Amino acid sequence: MSWWRERPVTQGVYSDVYDGTWFKQSILGDPNIAPSGDLGRNTVLGFSGDGMNPMKDKPYSTWPLALICYNLPGHLRMAIC
């Protein structure tokens, strides 16, 4: 789950979530999550939900939910199963 350390990095190009400032400051910078700047065996998950009302005249709503494991490589993370 630490493939992101060995991946090729182009300076100034954001090709994945690991290149962003949020990941570097919030995840790698927090000693509780990543001691010494290494994720090691920790898993980073993202959760997203968005509600909608598919039938305007009915009181029902739908909430699709997505749980994303950021430790997976990009081609596996973005694949639709």
Stockholm file with secondary structure:
# STOCKHOLM 1.0

chainA/1-81         MSWWRERPVTQGVYSDVYDGTWFKQSILGDPNIAPSGDLGRNTVLGFSGDGMNPMKDKPYSTWPLALICYNLPGHLRMAIC
#=GR chainA/1-81 SS CCGGGTSCCCTTCCCSGGGSHHIIIIITTCTTTSGGGCCTTCCCEEEEECCBCSSTTSSCCBCCEEEEETTSCHHHHTCCC
#=GC SS_cons        CCGGGTSCCCTTCCCSGGGSHHIIIIITTCTTTSGGGCCTTCCCEEEEECCBCSSTTSSCCBCCEEEEETTSCHHHHTCCC
//
